[in-house]
Amino acid sequence: MKELSCGAVVPNCDAKFTAASESEIMSQVADHARRVHGTDDVPPEVAEKVRLNIRETA
């Protein structure tokens, strides 16, 4: 499993995502960015920061 804390990318956001793959995390992040942060398109530099902060869970 993989996990991401949105706060690692967007300060003060406490959302957390867990999924089996990076692509599933990215899908969850895109939906969250749209709903919570008002971002229709995740810029490439933000997507890269997201990828760099995805961690393996035990």
ZINOR-V38576 format. One record per residue. D_CENTER is the distance of its C-alpha to the mean C-alpha in Angstrom with 2 decimals. Layout:
D_CENTER ; D_CENTER
This chain:
14.16 ; 10.80 ; 8.52 ; 5.72 ; 6.80 ; 5.50 ; 9.06 ; 8.79 ; 7.64 ; 9.35 ; 12.47 ; 13.74 ; 10.81 ; 11.22 ; 8.70 ; 7.84 ; 6.76 ; 9.44 ; 10.73 ; 13.47 ; 11.96 ; 9.36 ; 10.14 ; 9.63 ; 6.04 ; 5.77 ; 8.16 ; 6.75 ; 3.94 ; 7.26 ; 9.31 ; 7.91 ; 8.23 ; 11.59 ; 12.82 ; 12.06 ; 11.79 ; 14.23 ; 12.61 ; 13.97 ; 12.90 ; 9.97 ; 12.32 ; 12.64 ; 12.54 ; 9.17 ; 7.88 ; 9.99 ; 8.79 ; 5.22 ; 7.67 ; 9.97 ; 8.16 ; 7.60 ; 10.85 ; 13.57 ; 14.91 ; 18.68
